[in-house]
Amino acid sequence: MLETIPKRLLELHWYEENYHENFNERNREKIFRDIELWLERILASGETLS
């Protein structure tokens, strides 16, 4: 599946202290903030997702 996503849209974030449910971890605020920043960068670039 990842092969079909444009490389410019991919980022890897490693949260060493997390187990397996990132949205339910103690640092979920940071995770949601990282997602928000990623979305803002994509939207601000004006590029399409395809």
Contacts in CASP RR format, 6 or more apart in sequence:
PFRMAT RR
TARGET T0000
AUTHOR 0000-0000-0000
METHOD contacts of the structure
MODEL  1
MLETIPKRLLELHWYEENYHENFNERNREKIFRDIELWLERILASGETLS
2 10 0 8 1.000
6 49 0 8 1.000
6 50 0 8 1.000
8 47 0 8 1.000
9 42 0 8 1.000
9 49 0 8 1.000
11 38 0 8 1.000
13 31 0 8 1.000
13 34 0 8 1.000
15 22 0 8 1.000
15 25 0 8 1.000
15 27 0 8 1.000
15 30 0 8 1.000
15 31 0 8 1.000
17 25 0 8 1.000
17 26 0 8 1.000
17 27 0 8 1.000
18 25 0 8 1.000
18 27 0 8 1.000
19 25 0 8 1.000
22 28 0 8 1.000
22 31 0 8 1.000
23 31 0 8 1.000
23 32 0 8 1.000
25 31 0 8 1.000
42 49 0 8 1.000
END
